[in-house]
Structures are given as structure tokens and as C-alpha cells.
Amino acid sequence: MEQRPEESDSLSSSLAEWTLIPADGVDQVWSIAAPLLEKATKRTRKIDLPSLLKSARDGLMQIWLAYDAEEEDVLAAAATEMVTYSSGLKSARVILLGGRQLNRWSRLIDIIENWALSEGCSTVEIVGRRGWEKVYPDYLPIEHWLSKEIA
């Protein structure tokens, strides 16, 4: 992973190309990204689409799209955020990921890893359902988070 991403942060990946959307471009792609991320927001319920949109506009979170030039179609969307822990460790966290034809865009993680390095991060985290462990086997589960609704 020696390649450093350029400002556009895109790289060909199994016929789809991942692109980091700049904060000032989020509104232009939101009608495409939102439906792809909606299922993930309903599953986690820790972030909803309106708050994701605001955070992406403000530059606090990032929106990524996987575009298939052959089909002229967006296959997937992802949302990331930068986290700096009290220890000083800086990490890029994938918090939402959704789309179709996974085999054509699953190399997203390579692009995010390169981008995270360029942003000074020393780790990348994936927060999501257990099924992502099969897609990204070199990411090890280091904690198991439990949750219980009490209201």
C-alpha cells in the first residue's frame, strides 16, 4: 500500500471505482448515497440519514461512492469518520457501508487504508455486522460490543 491517494481519492476496483466525495459535493450526490446507506442506518440506529448528511456537509464524516463506469451506475456507498482517542491514537472508522454487487467494490478498504495513512491515522476500524468479518478477513475482531435497549 505504498500508493498515496490524490485529492480525488479514487482507484479502480473490480470494475467499480471508489471516490471520496468532498464536503461541498455531498448535496450533489446525496440522493444517490442515502438509499444505499439507509439499510445500514436502520440496523445500527446510532446514526440516521439527516445527522449523517449534516456531519458530511460539515466535514466531520466522509461519504464514498463506488461507481461502475461501464454500467454508468453507483453500486455502493460508505461513510467514514476520523476518531482521535484520548491516547492520541488516530483512526479512520468505517461506520456505514451498503450497496449491491459486493464482489465489484469490496476493495474499498484498500482505498480507505491509503486515505487514512495520508490523514495521519495509524489504524482503520470497521463497525458493522459480523458478516463484514468474512469480507475483510485481515481485520480481526478485538472487542465484542453488546447492546441492550432499556426503554
C-alpha positions as CSV (number, residue, x, y, z in Angstrom):
1,M,0.0,0.0,0.0
2,E,2.7,2.5,-1.0
3,Q,0.3,4.5,-3.2
4,R,-0.8,7.7,-1.7
5,P,-4.2,8.9,-2.7
6,E,-4.6,12.1,-4.7
7,E,-7.2,14.7,-3.7
8,S,-9.9,12.8,-5.7
9,D,-9.1,9.6,-3.7
10,S,-10.3,7.1,-6.4
11,L,-8.9,3.8,-7.6
12,S,-10.2,1.2,-9.9
13,S,-11.6,-1.8,-8.0
14,S,-13.2,-4.8,-9.6
15,L,-14.8,-2.7,-12.3
16,A,-16.0,-0.1,-9.8
17,E,-14.1,3.0,-8.8
18,W,-14.3,4.3,-5.2
19,T,-14.4,8.1,-4.9
20,L,-14.3,10.2,-1.8
21,I,-16.9,13.0,-2.1
22,P,-15.7,16.4,-0.9
23,A,-17.8,18.0,1.8
24,D,-19.0,20.7,-0.6
25,G,-20.1,18.0,-3.1
26,V,-22.2,15.9,-0.7
27,D,-25.5,17.6,-1.6
28,Q,-25.0,16.8,-5.2
29,V,-24.7,13.0,-4.6
30,W,-26.9,12.7,-1.5
31,S,-30.0,11.4,-3.5
32,I,-27.8,8.5,-4.7
33,A,-25.8,7.8,-1.5
34,A,-28.7,8.0,1.0
35,P,-30.7,5.0,-0.3
36,L,-27.6,2.8,-0.3
37,L,-26.8,3.7,3.3
38,E,-30.4,3.7,4.6
39,K,-30.5,0.0,5.5
40,A,-27.2,0.3,7.5
41,T,-28.6,3.3,9.4
42,K,-31.7,1.3,10.4
43,R,-29.6,-1.6,11.5
44,T,-27.3,0.4,13.8
45,R,-29.7,3.2,14.8
46,K,-26.6,5.1,16.1
47,I,-26.7,7.5,13.2
48,D,-29.6,8.5,11.0
49,L,-29.5,9.9,7.5
50,P,-30.2,13.5,8.5
51,S,-27.4,13.6,11.0
52,L,-25.0,11.8,8.6
53,L,-25.8,14.4,5.9
54,K,-25.1,17.3,8.3
55,S,-21.9,15.7,9.5
56,A,-20.7,15.1,5.9
57,R,-21.5,18.6,4.9
58,D,-19.6,19.9,7.9
59,G,-16.6,17.7,7.1
60,L,-16.9,15.6,10.2
61,M,-17.7,12.5,8.3
62,Q,-16.9,11.4,4.7
63,I,-19.1,9.9,2.0
64,W,-17.6,7.5,-0.5
65,L,-19.3,6.2,-3.7
66,A,-18.4,3.1,-5.8
67,Y,-19.1,4.0,-9.5
68,D,-19.3,1.5,-12.3
69,A,-18.4,3.4,-15.5
70,E,-19.4,0.5,-17.7
71,E,-22.9,0.5,-16.4
72,E,-22.9,4.2,-15.5
73,D,-24.2,3.3,-12.1
74,V,-23.3,3.8,-8.4
75,L,-23.1,0.3,-6.8
76,A,-22.3,1.2,-3.2
77,A,-21.8,4.0,-0.7
78,A,-19.8,4.2,2.5
79,A,-19.5,6.6,5.4
80,T,-16.3,7.1,7.4
81,E,-15.2,9.3,10.3
82,M,-11.9,10.2,11.8
83,V,-11.5,9.4,15.5
84,T,-8.7,10.5,17.8
85,Y,-8.7,8.6,21.1
86,S,-7.6,10.1,24.4
87,S,-4.3,8.2,24.0
88,G,-3.6,10.2,20.8
89,L,-4.2,7.2,18.5
90,K,-5.9,8.4,15.3
91,S,-8.1,6.0,13.4
92,A,-10.4,6.1,10.4
93,R,-13.6,4.3,11.1
94,V,-16.0,2.9,8.5
95,I,-19.3,3.3,10.2
96,L,-21.8,2.6,7.3
97,L,-21.4,0.6,4.2
98,G,-24.1,-0.6,1.8
99,G,-24.7,-1.5,-1.8
100,R,-25.1,-4.3,-4.3
101,Q,-22.7,-6.5,-6.3
102,L,-20.2,-6.7,-3.4
103,N,-17.6,-8.5,-5.5
104,R,-17.3,-5.4,-7.7
105,W,-16.5,-3.0,-4.9
106,S,-15.2,-4.8,-1.8
107,R,-11.7,-3.4,-2.3
108,L,-12.9,-0.2,-0.8
109,I,-10.9,-1.0,2.3
110,D,-7.6,-0.6,0.3
111,I,-8.6,3.0,-0.7
112,I,-9.7,3.9,2.8
113,E,-6.4,2.5,4.3
114,N,-4.4,4.6,1.9
115,W,-6.5,7.7,2.6
116,A,-6.2,7.1,6.4
117,L,-2.4,6.9,6.1
118,S,-2.4,10.2,4.2
119,E,-4.5,11.7,7.0
120,G,-2.1,10.6,9.8
121,C,-4.1,7.6,11.0
122,S,-2.4,4.5,12.4
123,T,-5.5,2.3,12.3
124,V,-8.7,1.7,10.4
125,E,-11.7,0.3,12.1
126,I,-14.9,-1.3,10.7
127,V,-18.0,-1.0,12.8
128,G,-20.8,-3.1,11.5
129,R,-22.5,-6.5,11.4
130,R,-20.4,-9.7,11.9
131,G,-20.8,-10.5,8.2
132,W,-18.1,-8.0,7.3
133,E,-15.5,-10.3,9.0
134,K,-15.9,-12.7,6.1
135,V,-15.5,-9.9,3.5
136,Y,-12.4,-8.4,5.3
137,P,-10.7,-11.4,7.0
138,D,-7.5,-9.5,7.7
139,Y,-9.5,-7.2,10.1
140,L,-9.6,-9.0,13.4
141,P,-12.4,-8.6,15.9
142,I,-10.7,-7.2,19.0
143,E,-13.8,-6.4,21.0
144,H,-17.3,-7.6,21.0
145,W,-19.8,-4.9,21.7
146,L,-23.1,-5.7,23.3
147,S,-26.2,-3.5,23.5
148,K,-29.5,-3.7,25.3
149,E,-32.4,-1.5,24.9
150,I,-33.8,-0.4,28.2
151,A,-36.6,1.9,27.2
